[in-house]
Amino acid sequence: MTETENIADEHILTGNQEKTIFEADHITVRHVLNESVNAYEILINKYQVPIYNLFLRMLHNQEDAEELTQETFVKAYEALPDFRFEYRFFSWLYRIAINLALNNLRKRKRFVGAEYLINIPEEKDEKKTENSEHLKWAVDQLKDIHKAVIVLKYYQQLSYQEMAFTLNIPEKKVRSRLYDARIKLKAILYNSNYY
């Protein structure tokens, strides 16, 4: 049995209590910090798809999403000694990812637009695809700060508390930004005469 399999089994077999994801991630982080590099593979396998999807929804580009997903895990690994165990690992990881996404958007702000929608995998239902494409276009019209809260809330399904941690702003500010983002998104959709 490999070291990674032993750590994964430890998550299941530790005591009589069922470990939560929160606790399981912390166990894995402790193993990584104790120089078990293979344990990091568990975290990568667990969060690679959600992080990739976050980038895909924020950037609308598969190549950038793949590259930044890798960069997120490298940065997280390098910063792992500074990880604070009172936080959830995935919220901490999302903070790294959202910062990378926002930096990427700032660098290419003039070039972000509908042309990136071509890279999104197609859905089967034609009307659903059309609606989805228009919604992606509308979200893409938002300022980066509003785009981030929409993606974190509705695509990544983070709680307000997790969003606050990820964006490094107070929870009240998250609620305010989300409210503003919804209003702006509604206006964009209304003004586009699509709905």
One Martini backbone bead per residue (centre of mass of N, CA, C, O) as a GRO file, in nm:
protein
  195
    1MET     BB    1   0.097   0.036   0.022
    2THR     BB    2   0.072   0.355  -0.011
    3GLU     BB    3   0.099   0.654   0.137
    4THR     BB    4  -0.160   0.775   0.017
    5GLU     BB    5  -0.348   0.542   0.103
    6ASN     BB    6  -0.297   0.566   0.406
    7ILE     BB    7  -0.407   0.850   0.439
    8ALA     BB    8  -0.689   0.795   0.326
    9ASP     BB    9  -0.756   0.576   0.540
   10GLU     BB   10  -0.727   0.758   0.791
   11HIS     BB   11  -0.983   0.923   0.736
   12ILE     BB   12  -1.171   0.665   0.789
   13LEU     BB   13  -1.012   0.513   1.053
   14THR     BB   14  -1.043   0.744   1.260
   15GLY     BB   15  -1.196   0.622   1.472
   16ASN     BB   16  -1.555   0.639   1.518
   17GLN     BB   17  -1.556   0.895   1.377
   18GLU     BB   18  -1.658   1.097   1.134
   19LYS     BB   19  -1.491   1.274   0.908
   20THR     BB   20  -1.454   1.564   0.789
   21ILE     BB   21  -1.338   1.752   0.544
   22PHE     BB   22  -1.195   1.949   0.722
   23GLU     BB   23  -1.030   1.733   0.881
   24ALA     BB   24  -0.907   1.580   0.642
   25ASP     BB   25  -0.745   1.816   0.530
   26HIS     BB   26  -0.576   1.864   0.785
   27ILE     BB   27  -0.437   1.594   0.788
   28THR     BB   28  -0.302   1.625   0.513
   29VAL     BB   29  -0.146   1.882   0.573
   30ARG     BB   30   0.023   1.759   0.801
   31HIS     BB   31   0.163   1.553   0.622
   32VAL     BB   32   0.298   1.755   0.435
   33LEU     BB   33   0.450   1.910   0.667
   34ASN     BB   34   0.586   1.611   0.730
   35GLU     BB   35   0.708   1.535   0.438
   36SER     BB   36   0.445   1.429   0.260
   37VAL     BB   37   0.421   1.475  -0.064
   38ASN     BB   38   0.202   1.261  -0.148
   39ALA     BB   39  -0.038   1.397   0.006
   40TYR     BB   40  -0.092   1.630  -0.198
   41GLU     BB   41  -0.242   1.457  -0.408
   42ILE     BB   42  -0.513   1.454  -0.262
   43LEU     BB   43  -0.573   1.759  -0.293
   44ILE     BB   44  -0.556   1.771  -0.595
   45ASN     BB   45  -0.775   1.558  -0.663
   46LYS     BB   46  -1.005   1.709  -0.504
   47TYR     BB   47  -0.953   2.033  -0.634
   48GLN     BB   48  -0.898   2.056  -0.942
   49VAL     BB   49  -1.182   2.088  -1.067
   50PRO     BB   50  -1.291   2.336  -0.911
   51ILE     BB   51  -1.058   2.524  -0.994
   52TYR     BB   52  -1.088   2.500  -1.296
   53ASN     BB   53  -1.385   2.601  -1.304
   54LEU     BB   54  -1.328   2.877  -1.195
   55PHE     BB   55  -1.146   2.969  -1.429
   56LEU     BB   56  -1.341   2.915  -1.660
   57ARG     BB   57  -1.562   3.117  -1.554
   58MET     BB   58  -1.368   3.371  -1.541
   59LEU     BB   59  -1.196   3.333  -1.837
   60HIS     BB   60  -1.285   3.154  -2.088
   61ASN     BB   61  -1.015   2.951  -2.076
   62GLN     BB   62  -0.861   2.653  -2.088
   63GLU     BB   63  -0.558   2.715  -2.084
   64ASP     BB   64  -0.562   2.910  -1.843
   65ALA     BB   65  -0.697   2.716  -1.645
   66GLU     BB   66  -0.473   2.505  -1.641
   67GLU     BB   67  -0.235   2.686  -1.562
   68LEU     BB   68  -0.367   2.810  -1.297
   69THR     BB   69  -0.411   2.548  -1.151
   70GLN     BB   70  -0.115   2.478  -1.120
   71GLU     BB   71  -0.031   2.743  -0.982
   72THR     BB   72  -0.205   2.711  -0.732
   73PHE     BB   73  -0.065   2.447  -0.622
   74VAL     BB   74   0.213   2.567  -0.599
   75LYS     BB   75   0.149   2.807  -0.412
   76ALA     BB   76   0.023   2.637  -0.188
   77TYR     BB   77   0.269   2.465  -0.123
   78GLU     BB   78   0.458   2.706  -0.054
   79ALA     BB   79   0.231   2.820   0.172
   80LEU     BB   80   0.162   2.592   0.382
   81PRO     BB   81   0.318   2.688   0.643
   82ASP     BB   82   0.090   2.938   0.663
   83PHE     BB   83  -0.136   2.774   0.739
   84ARG     BB   84  -0.457   2.806   0.893
   85PHE     BB   85  -0.653   2.582   1.090
   86GLU     BB   86  -0.922   2.765   1.114
   87TYR     BB   87  -0.938   2.697   0.818
   88ARG     BB   88  -1.030   2.608   0.520
   89PHE     BB   89  -0.865   2.482   0.263
   90PHE     BB   90  -1.048   2.559   0.019
   91SER     BB   91  -1.064   2.863   0.086
   92TRP     BB   92  -0.763   2.915   0.064
   93LEU     BB   93  -0.734   2.813  -0.227
   94TYR     BB   94  -0.943   3.011  -0.351
   95ARG     BB   95  -0.787   3.264  -0.287
   96ILE     BB   96  -0.556   3.206  -0.473
   97ALA     BB   97  -0.725   3.171  -0.732
   98ILE     BB   98  -0.873   3.446  -0.740
   99ASN     BB   99  -0.617   3.615  -0.755
  100LEU     BB  100  -0.519   3.498  -1.023
  101ALA     BB  101  -0.769   3.571  -1.189
  102LEU     BB  102  -0.765   3.878  -1.143
  103ASN     BB  103  -0.481   3.924  -1.256
  104ASN     BB  104  -0.543   3.813  -1.537
  105LEU     BB  105  -0.770   4.014  -1.605
  106ARG     BB  106  -0.602   4.271  -1.581
  107LYS     BB  107  -0.393   4.202  -1.806
  108ARG     BB  108  -0.655   4.129  -2.028
  109LYS     BB  109  -0.902   4.321  -2.033
  110ARG     BB  110  -0.922   4.405  -2.342
  111PHE     BB  111  -0.958   4.077  -2.431
  112VAL     BB  112  -1.210   4.026  -2.285
  113GLY     BB  113  -1.468   3.810  -2.427
  114ALA     BB  114  -1.664   3.637  -2.648
  115GLU     BB  115  -1.428   3.466  -2.775
  116TYR     BB  116  -1.405   3.271  -2.513
  117LEU     BB  117  -1.674   3.104  -2.548
  118ILE     BB  118  -1.570   2.890  -2.750
  119ASN     BB  119  -1.412   2.716  -2.513
  120ILE     BB  120  -1.678   2.614  -2.422
  121PRO     BB  121  -1.849   2.357  -2.358
  122GLU     BB  122  -2.109   2.200  -2.491
  123GLU     BB  123  -2.440   2.170  -2.482
  124LYS     BB  124  -2.718   1.992  -2.578
  125ASP     BB  125  -2.917   2.214  -2.537
  126GLU     BB  126  -2.981   2.480  -2.733
  127LYS     BB  127  -3.129   2.682  -2.544
  128LYS     BB  128  -2.942   2.644  -2.303
  129THR     BB  129  -2.691   2.738  -2.452
  130GLU     BB  130  -2.789   3.020  -2.521
  131ASN     BB  131  -2.838   3.111  -2.231
  132SER     BB  132  -2.555   3.050  -2.125
  133GLU     BB  133  -2.402   3.238  -2.317
  134HIS     BB  134  -2.544   3.498  -2.230
  135LEU     BB  135  -2.467   3.484  -1.934
  136LYS     BB  136  -2.162   3.483  -1.977
  137TRP     BB  137  -2.158   3.754  -2.115
  138ALA     BB  138  -2.281   3.918  -1.881
  139VAL     BB  139  -2.067   3.847  -1.667
  140ASP     BB  140  -1.829   3.962  -1.844
  141GLN     BB  141  -1.934   4.271  -1.807
  142LEU     BB  142  -1.836   4.277  -1.541
  143LYS     BB  143  -1.670   4.350  -1.294
  144ASP     BB  144  -1.443   4.172  -1.127
  145ILE     BB  145  -1.574   4.192  -0.840
  146HIS     BB  146  -1.854   4.086  -0.945
  147LYS     BB  147  -1.769   3.829  -1.084
  148ALA     BB  148  -1.652   3.685  -0.838
  149VAL     BB  149  -1.917   3.661  -0.667
  150ILE     BB  150  -2.081   3.506  -0.873
  151VAL     BB  151  -1.897   3.260  -0.902
  152LEU     BB  152  -1.877   3.179  -0.601
  153LYS     BB  153  -2.186   3.148  -0.549
  154TYR     BB  154  -2.312   2.998  -0.826
  155TYR     BB  155  -2.067   2.799  -0.911
  156GLN     BB  156  -1.914   2.729  -0.622
  157GLN     BB  157  -2.097   2.752  -0.360
  158LEU     BB  158  -2.035   2.963  -0.152
  159SER     BB  159  -2.030   3.108   0.126
  160TYR     BB  160  -2.008   3.406   0.274
  161GLN     BB  161  -1.769   3.332   0.452
  162GLU     BB  162  -1.592   3.209   0.226
  163MET     BB  163  -1.589   3.460   0.050
  164ALA     BB  164  -1.456   3.650   0.251
  165PHE     BB  165  -1.195   3.493   0.273
  166THR     BB  166  -1.121   3.476  -0.030
  167LEU     BB  167  -1.143   3.811  -0.065
  168ASN     BB  168  -1.065   3.970   0.195
  169ILE     BB  169  -1.357   4.040   0.324
  170PRO     BB  170  -1.628   4.128   0.457
  171GLU     BB  171  -1.936   3.992   0.470
  172LYS     BB  172  -2.093   4.253   0.413
  173LYS     BB  173  -1.942   4.313   0.147
  174VAL     BB  174  -2.034   4.064  -0.002
  175ARG     BB  175  -2.337   4.126   0.002
  176SER     BB  176  -2.311   4.397  -0.143
  177ARG     BB  177  -2.171   4.297  -0.403
  178LEU     BB  178  -2.388   4.092  -0.479
  179TYR     BB  179  -2.614   4.289  -0.508
  180ASP     BB  180  -2.482   4.466  -0.723
  181ALA     BB  181  -2.433   4.238  -0.927
  182ARG     BB  182  -2.729   4.165  -0.974
  183ILE     BB  183  -2.820   4.439  -1.077
  184LYS     BB  184  -2.619   4.457  -1.314
  185LEU     BB  185  -2.702   4.193  -1.450
  186LYS     BB  186  -2.994   4.264  -1.499
  187ALA     BB  187  -2.935   4.514  -1.675
  188ILE     BB  188  -2.779   4.373  -1.896
  189LEU     BB  189  -3.006   4.178  -1.978
  190TYR     BB  190  -3.220   4.391  -2.036
  191ASN     BB  191  -3.047   4.568  -2.245
  192SER     BB  192  -3.014   4.313  -2.449
  193ASN     BB  193  -3.304   4.192  -2.519
  194TYR     BB  194  -3.327   3.879  -2.430
  195TYR     BB  195  -3.559   3.874  -2.179
   0.00000   0.00000   0.00000
